[in-house]
Amino acid sequence: MNAFKAYKACTPIAWSPNLYITLVRGIPGTRRLHRRTLEALRLGKCNRTVMRWNTPTVRGMLQQVKRLVVIETEEMFKARKQKDANHRALRPPLVISHLPAPDCSS
């Protein structure tokens, strides 16, 4: 189990005021009830994230489609977004010179 899954397993979802829900599996081929639940959650396409209040109603909807979505708390969502931003940050260009090295034996 990687660190993210271990952290996710020990984070109490019930204590978080907001839940960030990301659709990670495709909708085609799912049951009509699951499609309607995803529609009610406003999840129409893969890799889209929505924020919902942590209420018993929303948790019940998530229980129905738990194999299609990933549920994160606010801290987990912000940490993931920060990691992505750091990964995509601009880096200085790598300059490679293919010219022969200057002779420094003088």
C-alpha positions in Angstrom: 0.0 0.0 0.0 1.5 3.3 -1.0 1.6 6.3 1.3 -1.4 8.1 -0.2 -3.6 5.1 0.2 -2.3 4.6 3.8 -3.1 8.3 4.6 -6.5 8.0 2.9 -7.3 4.9 5.0 -6.6 6.6 8.3 -8.2 10.0 7.6 -11.7 10.2 9.2 -14.0 11.3 6.3 -16.8 11.8 8.8 -14.9 14.7 10.5 -14.3 16.7 7.4 -16.8 19.5 6.6 -16.3 19.3 2.8 -15.6 16.3 0.6 -13.8 16.5 -2.8 -15.1 13.8 -5.1 -13.3 12.8 -8.3 -14.7 10.5 -10.9 -11.9 8.1 -11.9 -13.8 5.3 -13.7 -15.8 5.7 -16.9 -19.6 6.1 -17.0 -20.4 3.8 -20.0 -21.3 0.3 -18.9 -22.5 1.3 -15.4 -26.0 0.8 -14.0 -28.6 3.4 -14.6 -28.9 4.1 -10.9 -25.2 4.8 -10.7 -25.4 7.1 -13.7 -28.2 9.0 -12.1 -26.3 9.3 -8.8 -23.2 10.6 -10.7 -25.5 13.1 -12.5 -26.9 14.3 -9.1 -23.3 14.7 -7.9 -22.6 16.8 -11.0 -19.9 14.4 -12.2 -20.2 14.1 -15.9 -16.7 13.3 -17.2 -13.7 11.3 -15.9 -11.1 13.1 -13.8 -13.5 15.9 -12.9 -13.6 17.0 -9.2 -16.5 18.5 -7.3 -16.8 19.8 -3.8 -19.8 18.7 -1.7 -20.8 19.2 1.9 -20.2 16.2 4.1 -23.9 15.2 4.8 -25.4 11.8 5.3 -27.2 12.2 2.0 -24.0 12.8 0.1 -22.2 10.0 1.9 -25.1 7.6 1.0 -24.7 8.6 -2.7 -21.0 8.0 -2.5 -21.5 4.6 -0.9 -23.5 3.7 -4.1 -20.7 4.7 -6.5 -17.7 4.1 -4.3 -16.0 2.0 -7.0 -16.2 4.8 -9.5 -15.0 7.8 -7.5 -12.2 8.9 -5.2 -13.2 10.8 -2.0 -10.7 13.2 -0.5 -10.8 15.7 2.4 -9.9 19.3 1.9 -6.3 18.8 3.2 -5.8 15.8 1.0 -7.1 17.7 -2.1 -4.9 20.7 -1.4 -1.8 18.5 -0.9 -2.5 16.7 -4.2 -2.9 20.0 -6.1 0.2 21.4 -4.5 2.2 18.3 -5.5 0.9 18.6 -9.1 1.7 22.3 -9.2 5.3 21.6 -8.0 5.6 18.9 -10.6 4.5 21.2 -13.4 6.6 24.2 -12.3 9.0 25.7 -14.8 12.5 24.4 -14.6 15.6 26.0 -15.9 16.5 24.7 -19.4 19.0 22.0 -19.8 21.8 23.3 -22.0 24.0 20.7 -23.7 27.0 21.8 -25.7 28.1 19.4 -28.4 31.2 21.5 -29.2 34.6 20.0 -28.2 35.8 21.2 -24.9 38.3 24.1 -25.0 41.9 23.1 -24.4 43.0 24.4 -21.0 46.7 23.2 -21.0 48.3 26.6 -21.6 
